Amino acid sequence: MKYESESPENYISQLPEDRQEAITQLRSTIKGNLPSGFEETMSYGMITYVVPHHLYAPGYHVNAEQPLPFISIASQKNFIALYHMGVYMYPELLAWFRREYPKHVQTKLDMGKSCIRFKKTNNIPYGLIAELSSKITVQEYIEIYERETEKIRKK
């Protein structure tokens, strides 16, 4: 489901009560653990944590008017989604996350390239997400992003 909103608070207010609690806790977990420099915004209908233009002027290569996205959270029809661009671009981080996940959650990891899906709100590993959120600084992310987009350009 897509919720149209100009602010994270308004987005959360539109969700069913159980999803409000989970998204609120995810938001708090991410905000409380992200290294300094990332900013919270709404992007593509999701609560998104970005590298702002004043830190990375080129913006997102797909749409340079948008700041560089890092983490997004959203309430979808059948699950809550956490999109983390670091696990998509940084194989060591993905490997770490895959090793750690079963230590926190009994259910199988449901994941796409950068999307981690939680079908049940009581299966969200907030502690693990806190640690994941803290693992990459803004500068490290910019370096990873530039390296990976350069590979795409060369293809």
C-alpha positions in Angstrom: 0.0 0.0 0.0 1.2 3.5 -0.7 0.5 6.3 1.7 0.8 9.9 0.5 2.4 12.1 3.1 4.6 15.1 3.5 6.0 14.1 6.9 6.9 10.9 8.8 4.4 11.8 11.5 1.6 12.1 9.0 2.6 8.9 7.2 2.6 7.0 10.5 -0.8 8.4 11.5 -2.4 6.8 8.3 -1.3 3.3 9.2 -3.2 0.6 11.1 -2.5 0.7 14.8 -0.2 -2.3 14.9 1.8 -1.0 12.0 2.0 2.5 13.6 3.7 0.9 16.6 6.2 -1.0 14.5 7.0 1.8 12.2 7.4 4.2 15.1 9.8 1.9 16.8 11.7 1.2 13.6 12.0 5.0 13.0 13.2 5.6 16.6 15.7 2.7 16.3 17.1 4.0 13.0 17.2 7.7 14.1 18.9 6.7 17.4 21.7 4.7 15.7 22.5 6.4 12.4 25.8 8.1 12.3 25.6 11.9 12.1 25.0 13.5 8.7 22.1 11.5 7.5 18.7 13.3 7.4 15.2 12.0 7.7 12.8 12.9 4.9 9.9 11.5 2.9 10.9 10.0 -0.5 9.0 7.8 -2.9 6.2 7.5 -0.3 8.5 6.1 2.4 10.2 7.5 5.5 13.8 7.8 4.2 17.2 8.6 5.6 19.3 10.3 3.1 22.7 12.0 2.5 21.5 15.6 2.0 22.7 17.6 -1.0 24.9 19.9 1.1 27.0 16.8 1.9 26.7 15.1 -1.5 25.7 17.7 -4.2 25.3 15.2 -7.1 22.3 13.6 -5.4 20.8 10.2 -6.4 22.0 9.1 -9.9 18.5 8.0 -10.8 17.1 11.5 -10.1 19.7 14.1 -9.1 17.0 16.4 -7.6 16.6 13.7 -4.9 19.2 13.4 -2.1 21.1 10.2 -2.0 18.9 7.6 -0.2 20.4 5.2 2.4 17.6 3.6 4.4 13.8 3.6 3.9 11.0 2.1 5.9 7.5 1.5 4.6 4.3 -0.3 5.4 3.4 -2.4 2.4 0.2 -4.5 1.9 1.5 -7.7 3.4 4.7 -6.7 5.2 6.8 -3.9 6.7 9.8 -3.2 4.5 13.2 -1.9 5.4 15.3 -0.9 2.4 19.0 -0.6 3.2 21.2 0.5 0.3 24.4 -0.5 2.2 23.5 -4.2 2.2 22.8 -3.9 -1.5 26.2 -2.4 -2.3 28.5 -3.7 0.4 28.9 -7.5 0.3 30.6 -7.7 3.7 27.7 -5.9 5.4 25.2 -8.2 3.7 27.2 -11.3 4.8 27.3 -10.0 8.4 23.6 -9.3 8.4 22.8 -12.8 7.0 24.9 -14.4 9.7 23.4 -12.3 12.5 19.7 -12.4 11.5 19.1 -16.0 12.8 20.5 -15.1 16.2 17.7 -12.5 16.6 14.7 -14.0 14.7 13.3 -17.6 14.6 11.7 -17.1 11.1 13.6 -17.3 7.8 15.1 -14.1 6.4 12.8 -12.7 3.7 15.0 -10.4 1.7 15.4 -9.0 -1.8 18.5 -7.0 -3.0 18.1 -4.2 -0.5 14.6 -4.9 0.9 14.1 -6.8 4.2 10.5 -7.8 4.6 8.8 -8.4 8.0 5.4 -10.1 7.6 4.8 -10.1 11.4 5.6 -7.1 13.5 6.7 -9.2 16.4 9.5 -10.6 14.3 11.3 -7.3 13.7 14.8 -7.5 15.3 15.1 -3.9 16.5 18.5 -4.6 18.2 19.9 -6.0 15.0 18.5 -3.1 13.0 20.0 -0.6 15.4 23.4 -2.2 14.9 22.9 -2.3 11.1 22.0 1.4 11.1 25.2 2.3 12.8 27.6 0.4 10.7 28.2 2.9 7.8 29.1 6.6 8.2 27.9 9.2 5.6 31.4 9.4 4.2 31.8 5.6 3.9 28.4 5.4 2.2 29.3 8.1 -0.3 32.6 6.2 -1.1 30.7 2.9 -1.6 28.0 4.6 -3.6 30.5 6.3 -5.9 32.5 3.1 -6.4 29.4 1.0 -7.2 27.9 3.6 -9.6 31.2 3.9 -11.4 31.1 0.1 -12.0 27.6 0.6 -13.5 28.8 3.4 -15.8 31.6 1.3 -17.1 29.4 -1.6 -18.1 
